[in-house]
Amino acid sequence: MKKMLTLVLVSVLGGAITLGTYKTFLEKEEQPIATTTQQENPVFLPTSYNTNKTILAAAEGIDFTTAADKTLDAVVHVKNIAVNNVQPTLQDLFYGRVPQRRQLGTGSGVIISPDGYIITNNHVIEDSEQLSITLNDNRTLVAEIVGTDPKTDIALLKVETEDQLPYTTFGDSDSAKIGEWVLAVGNPFNLTSTVTAGIISAKSRDLSGQSTQSFIQTDAAVNPGNSGGALVNTAGELIGINTAITSQTGSYIGYSFAVPSNIAKKVVQDIMEFGNVQNGILGVIGGSLNSNYAEKLGVAETEGFYVDDVEEDTGAAKAGIKSGDIIKKIDNITIKKFSDLRGFLDSKRPNDVVTVTLLRNGVEKELSVTLLKSNTYVLPVIGVIKNAKPEELRKYKTKHGVKIMKVNGTYGRYLQSEGIEEGNIITAINNIKIESIDDVDRILKTRDTYQPLSIELINSKGETNRYGLR
């Protein structure tokens, strides 16, 4: 015990002597101590990646202040209170309860008229229970949803105010050029009225891989909260609605994507005029050309849209477009791939007339095509259906119904074994009479998600059968 106490005293004495020596001879002046808390995901990181871009812009004499002044007050902060289902507890399951939680989501929107119409992304306001927008002068107004289009991810809102609101005007996204300077204006991470600069990196980008999208790609910094905000050119004209980023971290890493203004404008106009989006179709089936596809087809072209087939009763069929044609331009818009064609058609309506420039056996031709409303629809489980012609209805001895154009490949054999085949006429869904594919669309959109689907069908033998589907 005595030895232990001796060792402790010696250690304390040694430490005191060392500390005294340091304080007397080594310490020059008192240093402040900084206490920091390490963060695994820092909110703010110093960065200099825009330095060269800014210097370059200055060297070119580009002034972003005019565009920023025109846009800042027209971009709003959108707040969405949504009610979402959460994981039930054992007690919830026992009592048959569905627990819910109110969740706040935020994004951006762009005022497009002085009387309070606002464009944003559909995913910003989806499932909203309460919706409000905050102006750049910190006023908060209640917003109502006028209409949405999940396909293009565009939504239209309206706020009521006695004041004339600042707004931005649509530019022509088709005339925007790769390499052109643009500004992204929005509210990333709840940082209101944020402006970032970049260039247009590419056009007609399809992120789905299914040729259903046609985005403008930029390298302007866009982060969560920018969704629904403005992408403007140096004149302050709206050329896109910022929508998506490609990232492994959830934050910006160099790629951002915007819905072109020509598509967004058309969607908004359709919602205001018709209550839904009117899509004009060309009526061609095919794909984008490349070296491998061109070699397989035996054609010399490696760019353009190759027409494999033409749908009957469409504008393309009536204008004389044929299988084997290669579409190179529509209304002087160059078509290099399917997303170019998709982006152009998304900005058009039924009955619009377009000029199609194509190659047929190496000879260039121009055809005038009237776009028509689609008369086909994908019915879950069954397959592709279309509006039936009068003669087809007479053949099946019925005055109403839609025709099964193509049976679902996955369930094809099973459906056929049950007597459901191509050419059959569906006369009712869920006991509701069917006149056209518009009726089918309306029934499916208004039914409960878990409600079974029943169809009434006339087969090739003239027999009327009913089927229950899930």
Solvent accessible surface area in square Angstrom, and as a share of the most:
residue,aa,sasa,rsa
1,M,172,0.77
2,K,172,0.73
3,K,170,0.72
4,M,125,0.56
5,L,97,0.48
6,T,75,0.44
7,L,123,0.61
8,V,81,0.46
9,L,123,0.61
10,V,91,0.52
11,S,78,0.50
12,V,98,0.56
13,L,111,0.55
14,G,34,0.33
15,G,42,0.41
16,A,60,0.46
17,I,107,0.54
18,T,92,0.54
19,L,113,0.56
20,G,34,0.33
21,T,63,0.37
22,Y,102,0.39
23,K,112,0.47
24,T,96,0.56
25,F,144,0.60
26,L,114,0.57
27,E,65,0.29
28,K,181,0.77
29,E,118,0.53
30,E,154,0.69
31,Q,122,0.54
32,P,125,0.79
33,I,165,0.84
34,A,92,0.71
35,T,129,0.75
36,T,119,0.69
37,T,122,0.71
38,Q,170,0.76
39,Q,112,0.50
40,E,163,0.73
41,N,127,0.65
42,P,59,0.37
43,V,108,0.62
44,F,149,0.62
45,L,123,0.61
46,P,136,0.86
47,T,95,0.55
48,S,86,0.55
49,Y,112,0.43
50,N,48,0.25
51,T,67,0.39
52,N,119,0.61
53,K,38,0.16
54,T,86,0.50
55,I,108,0.55
56,L,95,0.47
57,A,4,0.03
58,A,73,0.57
59,A,84,0.65
60,E,96,0.43
61,G,65,0.62
62,I,48,0.24
63,D,85,0.44
64,F,44,0.18
65,T,83,0.48
66,T,69,0.40
67,A,0,0.00
68,A,17,0.13
69,D,106,0.55
70,K,113,0.48
71,T,0,0.00
72,L,46,0.23
73,D,66,0.34
74,A,0,0.00
75,V,9,0.05
76,V,1,0.01
77,H,12,0.05
78,V,0,0.00
79,K,73,0.31
80,N,10,0.05
81,I,49,0.25
82,A,9,0.07
83,V,43,0.25
84,N,50,0.26
85,N,101,0.52
86,V,45,0.26
87,Q,158,0.70
88,P,47,0.29
89,T,81,0.47
90,L,154,0.77
91,Q,109,0.48
92,D,15,0.08
93,L,113,0.56
94,F,162,0.67
95,Y,135,0.51
96,G,64,0.61
97,R,119,0.43
98,V,101,0.58
99,P,29,0.18
100,Q,115,0.51
101,R,143,0.52
102,R,138,0.50
103,Q,89,0.39
104,L,108,0.54
105,G,30,0.29
106,T,44,0.26
107,G,0,0.00
108,S,0,0.00
109,G,0,0.00
110,V,0,0.00
111,I,0,0.00
112,I,25,0.13
113,S,23,0.15
114,P,43,0.27
115,D,72,0.37
116,G,0,0.00
117,Y,48,0.18
118,I,0,0.00
119,I,0,0.00
120,T,0,0.00
121,N,0,0.00
122,N,13,0.07
123,H,84,0.38
124,V,11,0.06
125,I,3,0.02
126,E,90,0.40
127,D,105,0.54
128,S,34,0.22
129,E,99,0.44
130,Q,93,0.41
131,L,14,0.07
132,S,26,0.17
133,I,0,0.00
134,T,22,0.13
135,L,9,0.05
136,N,55,0.28
137,D,85,0.44
138,N,129,0.66
139,R,88,0.32
140,T,85,0.49
141,L,34,0.17
142,V,109,0.63
143,A,5,0.04
144,E,114,0.51
145,I,75,0.38
146,V,64,0.37
147,G,13,0.13
148,T,53,0.31
149,D,16,0.09
150,P,97,0.61
151,K,102,0.43
152,T,20,0.11
153,D,25,0.13
154,I,0,0.00
155,A,0,0.00
156,L,0,0.00
157,L,0,0.00
158,K,35,0.15
159,V,1,0.00
160,E,133,0.60
161,T,40,0.23
162,E,178,0.80
163,D,74,0.38
164,Q,141,0.63
165,L,5,0.02
166,P,60,0.38
167,Y,103,0.39
168,T,6,0.03
169,T,77,0.45
170,F,52,0.22
171,G,12,0.12
172,D,73,0.38
173,S,3,0.02
174,D,59,0.31
175,S,69,0.45
176,A,8,0.06
177,K,144,0.61
178,I,113,0.57
179,G,41,0.39
180,E,51,0.23
181,W,22,0.08
182,V,0,0.00
183,L,2,0.01
184,A,1,0.01
185,V,0,0.00
186,G,0,0.00
187,N,4,0.02
188,P,10,0.06
189,F,109,0.45
190,N,88,0.45
191,L,85,0.42
192,T,80,0.47
193,S,44,0.29
194,T,35,0.20
195,V,53,0.30
196,T,30,0.18
197,A,24,0.18
198,G,0,0.00
199,I,57,0.29
200,I,0,0.00
201,S,42,0.27
202,A,10,0.08
203,K,55,0.23
204,S,18,0.11
205,R,99,0.36
206,D,40,0.21
207,L,79,0.39
208,S,49,0.31
209,G,69,0.67
210,Q,135,0.60
211,S,28,0.18
212,T,61,0.35
213,Q,52,0.23
214,S,11,0.07
215,F,16,0.07
216,I,2,0.01
217,Q,13,0.06
218,T,2,0.01
219,D,35,0.18
220,A,0,0.00
221,A,12,0.09
222,V,4,0.02
223,N,30,0.16
224,P,64,0.41
225,G,10,0.10
226,N,3,0.02
227,S,20,0.13
228,G,0,0.00
229,G,0,0.00
230,A,0,0.00
231,L,0,0.00
232,V,0,0.00
233,N,18,0.09
234,T,53,0.31
235,A,50,0.39
236,G,5,0.05
237,E,68,0.30
238,L,0,0.00
239,I,2,0.01
240,G,0,0.00
241,I,0,0.00
242,N,3,0.01
243,T,13,0.07
244,A,30,0.23
245,I,44,0.22
246,T,66,0.38
247,S,34,0.22
248,Q,179,0.80
249,T,106,0.62
250,G,43,0.41
251,S,41,0.27
252,Y,38,0.14
253,I,90,0.46
254,G,24,0.23
255,Y,106,0.40
256,S,2,0.01
257,F,9,0.04
258,A,1,0.00
259,V,5,0.03
260,P,16,0.10
261,S,0,0.00
262,N,33,0.17
263,I,8,0.04
264,A,0,0.00
265,K,81,0.34
266,K,7,0.03
267,V,1,0.01
268,V,4,0.02
269,Q,73,0.33
270,D,0,0.00
271,I,7,0.04
272,M,99,0.44
273,E,123,0.55
274,F,98,0.41
275,G,56,0.54
276,N,87,0.44
277,V,29,0.17
278,Q,35,0.15
279,N,53,0.27
280,G,1,0.01
281,I,37,0.19
282,L,2,0.01
283,G,6,0.05
284,V,23,0.13
285,I,85,0.43
286,G,28,0.27
287,G,17,0.16
288,S,41,0.26
289,L,9,0.05
290,N,80,0.41
291,S,76,0.49
292,N,122,0.62
293,Y,50,0.19
294,A,4,0.03
295,E,143,0.64
296,K,171,0.72
297,L,58,0.29
298,G,67,0.65
299,V,43,0.24
300,A,102,0.79
301,E,56,0.25
302,T,66,0.38
303,E,83,0.37
304,G,0,0.00
305,F,2,0.01
306,Y,27,0.10
307,V,0,0.00
308,D,65,0.34
309,D,77,0.40
310,V,29,0.16
311,E,40,0.18
312,E,88,0.40
313,D,62,0.32
314,T,3,0.01
315,G,4,0.03
316,A,0,0.00
317,A,42,0.32
318,K,152,0.64
319,A,28,0.22
320,G,29,0.28
321,I,6,0.03
322,K,115,0.49
323,S,74,0.48
324,G,30,0.29
325,D,1,0.01
326,I,10,0.05
327,I,0,0.00
328,K,46,0.20
329,K,80,0.34
330,I,0,0.00
331,D,54,0.28
332,N,132,0.67
333,I,53,0.27
334,T,72,0.42
335,I,1,0.01
336,K,101,0.43
337,K,73,0.31
338,F,52,0.22
339,S,6,0.04
340,D,20,0.10
341,L,2,0.01
342,R,43,0.16
343,G,13,0.12
344,F,11,0.05
345,L,12,0.06
346,D,10,0.05
347,S,22,0.14
348,K,52,0.22
349,R,60,0.22
350,P,26,0.17
351,N,112,0.58
352,D,47,0.24
353,V,97,0.56
354,V,2,0.01
355,T,55,0.32
356,V,0,0.00
357,T,14,0.08
358,L,0,0.00
359,L,30,0.15
360,R,47,0.17
361,N,150,0.77
362,G,68,0.65
363,V,91,0.52
364,E,118,0.53
365,K,79,0.34
366,E,119,0.53
367,L,39,0.19
368,S,78,0.50
369,V,0,0.00
370,T,54,0.32
371,L,0,0.00
372,L,43,0.21
373,K,107,0.45
374,S,36,0.23
375,N,33,0.17
376,T,38,0.22
377,Y,51,0.20
378,V,108,0.62
379,L,1,0.00
380,P,61,0.39
381,V,34,0.19
382,I,0,0.00
383,G,7,0.06
384,V,41,0.24
385,I,0,0.00
386,K,7,0.03
387,N,50,0.25
388,A,19,0.15
389,K,61,0.26
390,P,86,0.54
391,E,90,0.40
392,E,32,0.14
393,L,25,0.13
394,R,166,0.60
395,K,158,0.67
396,Y,25,0.09
397,K,187,0.79
398,T,20,0.12
399,K,190,0.81
400,H,41,0.18
401,G,2,0.02
402,V,0,0.00
403,K,44,0.19
404,I,0,0.00
405,M,73,0.32
406,K,124,0.53
407,V,12,0.07
408,N,42,0.22
409,G,74,0.71
410,T,115,0.67
411,Y,101,0.39
412,G,10,0.10
413,R,219,0.80
414,Y,132,0.50
415,L,1,0.00
416,Q,96,0.43
417,S,87,0.56
418,E,80,0.36
419,G,24,0.23
420,I,2,0.01
421,E,71,0.32
422,E,101,0.45
423,G,16,0.15
424,N,1,0.00
425,I,0,0.00
426,I,0,0.00
427,T,5,0.03
428,A,11,0.09
429,I,0,0.00
430,N,24,0.12
431,N,138,0.71
432,I,90,0.46
433,K,116,0.49
434,I,0,0.00
435,E,99,0.44
436,S,30,0.19
437,I,13,0.06
438,D,66,0.34
439,D,19,0.10
440,V,0,0.00
441,D,38,0.20
442,R,137,0.50
443,I,14,0.07
444,L,27,0.13
445,K,155,0.66
446,T,109,0.63
447,R,67,0.24
448,D,89,0.46
449,T,113,0.66
450,Y,186,0.71
451,Q,73,0.33
452,P,68,0.43
453,L,4,0.02
454,S,40,0.26
455,I,3,0.02
456,E,35,0.16
457,L,0,0.00
458,I,17,0.08
459,N,13,0.07
460,S,80,0.51
461,K,163,0.69
462,G,51,0.49
463,E,88,0.39
464,T,72,0.42
465,N,51,0.26
466,R,168,0.61
467,Y,33,0.13
468,G,68,0.65
469,L,17,0.08
470,R,218,0.80
